[in-house]
């Protein structure tokens, strides 16, 4: 199931039927192959490598956590695969899907709980 994380200090709560929660400054996502929390949400400080979800740039002001490699989780098969806000000029991501913030918010307002993302 997809879920939405957002920066409540920067944007209003998005309108969506998907499960949602506000990000906290210590939120992270473990991407350390071999760690028991690989491809899971964690809190910083975390002893293994984990991406910080609370960023200074706007890329993670809205995050849609995708089900990629969630059940079953396979070590090394991909971690922290999200839909998030695009960099200026749509510069490449590290394996995620990126949209302009306004388009991401419009998409969220239109999807239901059973929504699926297909990349092809």
N, C-alpha and C positions, 0 to 999 in steps of 0.2 A: 504494500500500500504506500502510495506517495504521501509525503507530509511537507508542510511549509514551515520554514523558519524565517523570521524577519527582525529587523532592527527597529524596535519600537521608539528608540530615541531619534530616529531619522525619518521614518515613514509611519503613516497610519496603518492600523491592522488591515491587511488585504481582505477583500471580500472573496470568499471561496467556500466550497463545501468540503474541501480537504481538511484533515486534521492540521492544527497549527499551534505554534507557540512562539513567544518572543525569545530572541537570542539573549544570552547573558555574556558578559565580558570574558568569562572563563570557558566558554564552549569550544570544543574541538572535535575533530574527526580523525580517528586513528588510521594511519596508512602504513604502519610498520608491519611488513610481512613477518610472520612468526609470532606476533603478539596475539593474545587471546581476544583482544577487542578490535582486531583488524576489521576495517570497514564498519565501524560503529562509532556512535557519538561518545565522547569522553569529556572530562573536565580537565582544564589546565590548572596547575602544572601536571603534566602526564609523563611518566617515566620513559615511554617509547615515543617514536616520531608520530606527531599528530598535527594536522593542519589546524590553524587558528581560524575559527569561523567569524570572530569579531575582528573585522579588518578596518584599517584606516581609509582605504578606498571604498567605493560604493558597490563593488562587485558582489558582496554577500549581504547587501541590504535586504534582499529577498532571495531565498534559496528554496528550491523544490528538491527534496531528497528523493531520488529515484530508487527503484527496487533492484537496480543492477547489482548482482553478486550479493544479495542480502540473505536469501534462503534457497538453497544452502550457500553459506559463504565459503568461497574457495580462496585460500591464501594465494596472493599474487595475481588474482584474476580481475583486479580493478577495485579501487576504493575511492570514496568521495566523488561519485559521479552524480552531479547535480545539474539542474537548470538554474542559472543565476543571471545576474545583470551583466550585460556585455561591456567589454572595454571600449573606449572610444575607437571608432573606425572598425569595430568588430574584429579586433586583433584576436588571434587564436587563443583557445583555452587549453587546458591540460587534459582534455578528454571529456569535458562537460559540454552542455548546450547553453548558449548565451543569447539573450534577447535584450533589446532596449527595455529599460524598467517599465515604461508605460505599456509596452506590448506584453511583458510578463504579467503585469497586473491585470490586463484585459483577459489574457488567457486564463488566469486563475479564477476570475469571476465567472467564467463560462464552463469550467470543468466540474464534473461530479466526482463522488467518491470512487466510482469504478473506473475512472479515466485511466487510459494506458498510453504510454509513449512508445511509438514505433519509429525506429531510425532505420532508414533503408536507402 
